[in-house]
Amino acid sequence: MMNAVMKCAVLGLLILCSGCAEIRAQAFNKKQYKISEVCIQSNKKSLPYDFEYILKEGFLRHGIATKVYADIPQDCEYRLLYVATTYKKHSSKSLRNVHLALYKGDTLIGFADRDSPDGFLGKKVTDLSKWDSMRSIIDLLVDGLLGEDQPMVVK
């Protein structure tokens, strides 16, 4: 009887943990790049409600000004490209995947990603992180992108 209970408990934990979101980030090298302003390429195809506003606040917290453009001018030294997707069956504020890429010219100098892999049951059934606030997710990504010069992985 106890053996069956243990098997059910282990199976339950596997189901829950298999859908957890993962965050990876590599901050830019602050000794090599002195960034005071970043041009953000607006991505209307993947724009959840308030995403750009929260993103701009995150950069400002790190002392970096931002401007959002539909088409980034050639004279922008640093630019940020992003893709953000939401869960279709939930609020547009419920982020699924986010990818931030920071460039100097055409050179990638830093990135931050949040991926919500399919869970054991598939279709994000087991991903409890879908209920994290959009602000907490974006803040974590921006902090990883603009923070320390060490890679970060959070599960």
Residue pairs with C-beta under 8 A, 6 or more apart in sequence:
14 120
15 119
15 120
15 121
15 126
16 126
16 128
18 117
18 119
18 120
18 126
19 116
19 117
19 118
19 119
19 120
19 121
19 124
19 125
19 126
19 127
19 128
20 127
20 128
20 129
20 155
21 114
21 115
21 116
21 117
21 127
21 129
21 130
21 132
21 155
22 114
22 115
22 117
22 153
22 154
22 155
23 112
23 113
23 114
23 140
23 141
23 144
23 152
23 153
23 154
23 155
24 111
24 112
24 113
24 115
24 144
24 151
24 152
24 153
25 110
25 111
25 112
25 113
25 141
25 144
25 145
25 147
25 151
25 152
26 110
26 111
26 112
26 151
26 152
27 110
27 144
27 145
27 146
27 147
27 148
27 149
27 150
27 152
28 35
28 102
28 109
28 110
28 145
28 146
28 149
29 109
29 149
30 149
31 149
32 109
33 78
33 104
33 109
35 64
35 78
36 63
36 64
36 65
37 64
37 65
37 66
37 67
37 77
37 78
38 59
38 64
38 65
38 66
38 67
38 78
38 79
38 80
38 102
39 66
39 67
39 68
39 69
39 72
39 73
39 76
39 78
39 79
39 80
40 52
40 55
40 56
40 66
40 67
40 68
40 69
40 79
40 80
40 82
41 69
41 71
41 72
41 79
41 80
41 81
41 82
42 52
42 68
42 69
42 70
43 81
43 82
43 83
43 84
46 82
46 83
46 84
46 85
47 84
48 84
48 86
48 92
48 93
48 95
48 134
49 92
49 93
50 93
50 134
51 82
51 84
51 134
51 138
52 68
54 134
54 135
54 138
54 139
55 66
55 80
55 82
55 138
55 142
56 66
56 68
58 138
58 139
58 141
58 142
58 143
58 146
59 65
59 66
59 142
59 146
60 66
61 139
61 142
62 142
62 143
62 146
62 147
64 146
66 80
69 76
72 79
77 104
77 105
78 102
78 103
78 104
78 109
79 102
79 103
80 100
80 101
80 102
80 103
81 100
81 101
81 103
82 98
82 99
82 100
82 101
83 97
83 98
83 99
84 95
84 97
84 98
84 99
85 95
85 96
85 97
85 98
86 92
86 93
86 94
86 95
86 96
87 94
87 96
87 124
87 130
90 130
93 133
93 134
94 130
94 131
94 134
95 114
95 130
95 132
95 134
95 137
95 138
96 116
96 124
96 130
97 113
97 114
97 115
97 116
98 112
98 113
98 114
98 137
98 138
98 141
99 111
99 112
99 113
99 114
100 111
100 112
100 113
100 141
100 142
100 145
101 108
101 110
101 111
102 108
102 109
102 110
102 111
102 145
103 109
110 145
110 146
111 145
112 141
112 142
112 144
112 145
113 141
114 137
114 140
114 141
116 124
116 127
116 129
116 130
118 124
119 125
119 126
119 127
120 126
124 130
140 154
144 152
